[in-house]
């Protein structure tokens, strides 16, 4: 009853602000006495009503308020300091809890009168108010004193953990924290999981993965109070990944699985980034499968780096897995689609072509459609890369459909560069080579597929027919090439273009059908199709094979009058033929053209050819001589 009356008198003497501070302090004490957090309201304690707040913390700072609080503290209840650690909820990253929940502001008190629990309370309060130097000062002063029995003060595990936390936040070197842990062990205080976690955090700042591994191994050998948790493993694995030590990171990741811990998403991403930057594609695929098992998805930038790294080493499996995740993420982003440049996607298509992986090509093309959007057409290089990928995987039906789309977009050529987009001699050469490798049966199969497309009403691209004609020329089958050429107008109802005629000229030239080639060239002029540079060069090659230097020279003159410049290879063939036929005048004229156009002198190639031929003959002669002697 006396305490109640004294409280009423005390409250009347205080002003409004001091009364509010006192009520909050009493509310904090009431919370500690109850042992559980309560909602906003009032708590009646012996007839005295105290307003209660959520997450109550004392803000008293003046000396007389602190004194009043300490007097009331003696009358009501003592402060309970709660340790956290084993029951704290796990979050991704590193737990920075010091082991205490501050319940009052740091007050000026004599360190000499504190025991270990009191010191821990004062250090915790100073730490919660960001007073790191004050926390360390309290410890340093306390350990220099003695207790009531005259024995030196001995810190307990709570005090040591608070000191480690303060040193860590002050940015101390790991050696400082190591000395504190060694001092703990020499004093008979065994470090806990929280102690080692502070030490790991300090080592992480120095990027010392080997030191972090030693700490983790020490934790694994320690007692149950110091066993590593998920945070410790995450820090060590991420640190090993940052230092590009992939095998060590994978080893500790396996230890996590054994202890029923799951790496965080950040840890997985660091490992995947390290795999991408060290070209460990196989390990990256295994890590992504583990993430899929735990229903995690790598970050977008991580996936992009993995795809680029996989294309550099032509790892189709890693590129395919990464692209699948990218496409799944981009499908959900309707407003802001995933952005990736077309050049990188064209490189992925190149990987699909070199590995003959049609599934990878499909995933890359789907991603390209999302990145480009509906308002823009993909670059012709992307189309050509897709045709290349489909050709090497022998997906000719899909390749013909892409050619049909290309022809509808880029069929009307405005210049020489656009004309080469659908050329079987350059951009579509991979399709021609794939058809040629299958021989006559494969070429006939491609022709019948085109015929089926025409019969079903689908548009047949003339570029696909040109590829079949040039494929026939590559296997030296002029008759099959001519029949395919004739079917352009008779079967498909189309009109041959310059690429069609050039492909047939190639077939006639290889089979020395000079008369047919001349007639075809005249037909080209009569049909209103202007011969291009390749047409003239093919005709020069046809006359050179036929040993007709005069006709070849006439075609050369017509070509230069039309504004075309022949390549060095064609000029060199004509120059060699003129020398062998004894036409020195034409040979000297051609040599002058070499100089005027800045080509390498024709004798350079001839001398190299002569040296190679002489060396080969000498080697063959020496081999035969050794056989005869044996």
ABEGO torsion letter per residue (X at the ends): XAAAAAAAAAAAABBAAAAAAAAAAAAAAAAAAAGBBBBBEBBBBGGBBBBBBBGBBBABABAAAAAAAAAAAAAABBBBBBBBGAABBBBBEBBABAGBBBABBBBBBBAAABBAAAAAAAAAAAAAAGBAAAAAAAAAAAAABBBAAGBBBBBBAAAAAAAAAAAAAAGBBAAAAAAAAAAAAAAGBBBBAAAAAAAAAAAAAAGBAAAAAAAAAAAAABBAAABBBAAAAAAAAAAAAAAGBAAAAAAAAAAAAAAGBBBBAAAAAAAAAAAAAAGBAAAAAAAAAAAAAAGBBBBAAAAAAAAAAAAAAGBAAAAAAAAAAAAAAAAABAABBBBBBAAAAAAAAAAAAAAGBAAAAAAAAAAAAAAAEAABBBBAAAAAAAAAAAAAAGBAAAAAAAAAAAAAAAABBABAAAAAAABAABAAAAAAAAAAAAEAAAAAAAAAAAAAAAAAGBBBBAAAAAAAAAAAAAAGBAAAAAAAAAAAAAAAGBBBBAAAAAAAAAAAAAAGBAAAAAAAAAAAAAAGBBBBAAAAAAAAAAAAAAGBAAAAAAAAAAAAAAGBBBBAAAAAAAAAAAAAAGBAAAAAAAAAAAAAAGBBBAAAAAAAAAAAAAAAAAAAAAAAAAAAAX
